[in-house]
Amino acid sequence: MSKCGLCGEDFGSESHMVIACKANTISKALYEKAACWMADYEEPCLLEETMPKEDIDQYLLDKAMDIMYEMYQIYSDSDGGRN
């Protein structure tokens, strides 16, 4: 049975739990992309200058899906997004 490198406890033990912070795996670029999306969502007037009003909702939805997919990729990687 494998042992934890931090405490030496068997991984199969019911009392063993390791929680790893993954916050540092989210890139600055992804934070900026999310911040820009939130700004556009709250005040779409700048988007209205560059695209038809009827396309804004779909654009915001597409961008939100891109952001969520990147987040999903980070947290679903078996190595915690450290590749």
ZIKA-V669013 format. One record per residue. PHI is phi in whole degrees, 0 to 359 (none if undefined). Layout:
PHI
PHI
This chain:
none
283
244
291
286
268
240
84
288
295
294
284
291
291
270
267
218
239
247
247
283
251
300
284
271
277
288
298
298
290
300
294
298
293
295
296
299
298
296
295
293
288
220
280
298
291
295
296
282
246
210
298
303
288
267
296
300
294
300
296
296
299
296
298
295
299
296
295
295
298
297
300
300
297
274
261
299
295
262
76
82
264
264
